Structure formats: structure tokens, C-alpha cells
Amino acid sequence: MDATRQKDGPWYRRRSVIAGFTAVLAFVLGVGVGLGDDSSKTAELETEVAELVSERRELEEELASSPSVEEVEQLTKRIAELESELDQVREEAVATAADLADREEQIASQEEAIAELESTLREQERELAELEEAESEPAAQPEPEGGCQPGQVNINTASVEELQRIYEIGPARAEQIVQLRPFNSVDDLIRVSGIAEGRLGGIKAQGLACVD
């Protein structure tokens, strides 16, 4: 009876060890399967765990066959080794999970930076379009300041012949200009018959007419 207890005693103690061993395996498997983003590393961990599970089952079958005390001791030693290996696998799985979390955080940060760059690029494109549009508009020719310059035609004092040097001013319009004097500015030439905004713009662009 005592011999039976001595023989059975290690068996029941080993059963509790196997139960804890199985729980550790379940945890490692759960962590390993969850690391889908790193397929290569996860595959290695799952393969290693599968091998450990297979060996654990073989040990459990040997224990179930009522081995001798010496065999139980050997199996117990091997189980301890397996538990140590599982601890290493578990630590590696946790480290891999932490590494994946860091990578995801880096990716999120990079995506945010890319979004900011795209926003800046769109703003620069808008500013460039506005600049190109502004450059395409013809610049208005300002009237000379300080009265008439040498070589210009003073529409308030020039003769009919001199007035005809001005853009699209013929004898008839030159006569009208003389009759409508004085003018406060070149813009007042719009009072002359036949001079509208378009022709006035041409006169101002020529830069010959002036008022002193």
C-alpha cells in the first residue's frame, strides 16, 4: 500500500504540473495567433508551440501508463525543461507583440505627417494658381505724374495737327477735343464722340496724351 502511494504520489503531483503546463501553452498560443501582422514571426512561434504541445502529450501518455519512479523523475525533469522553454517562448511572444504595437504607432504617426504634407501641398497649389492668375492680368498703365513730359501731347494746348499724333485721333476728333477743352485728365477724352472705354484704353496705353 505504501509502495503504491509512493508510486502514485508523484503521478498526482505531476498531473498538477501538466495542468499548469497546459495553461501556459494556451496563453502562448493565444498571444501567438494574435500577432497576425508579423506573419513570419507568428508562424515560427506557432510551430514551436505546436512542437511543445506534441511533446507534452507524449509525456502525458507516458505518465498515464503508470511508469516507474525513475521514469517519472525523468519525465518530471523534461517537463521542467519544457516549462522553461515555454517561458522563453512566452517572453518572445510578448516582445513581438510590443514591437508590433510600436510599429503600428510609427505607421499612424507617418500617416499623420503625410496628411499634413498633402494639406500643405494643396495650399501651395492654391497660392500658385492665384499667383499665376494675377500675373496673367494686364497691368494698368498709370498716368504720368507731374504733368506732361517732353514729347507728350498736352490735349489742352496742342494744335489740331499735334492732337492727331494720339492713338486713333483723326481731324474730326481733334477738332472736338479743341472745342471741348479744358480737360481735367486724359480720362475726360471719353466726352469726345467715338471715344469709348476701349479706345480710351488704347490712348492711355500709348502714353502720348497728357494734361498739364
Buried (B, 14 or more C-beta within 10 A) or exposed (E): EEEEEEBEEBEEEBEEBBEEBBEBBEEBBEBBEEBEBBEEBBEBBBEBBEEBBEBBEEBBEBBEEEBEEEBBEBBBEBBEEBBEBBEEBBEBBEEBBEBBEEEEEEEEEEEEEEEEEEEEEEEEEEEEEEEEEEEEEEEEEEEBEEEBEEEBBBBBEBEBEBBBBBBBBEEEBBEBBBEBEEBEEBBBBEEBEEBEEEBBBEBBEBBBBBBE
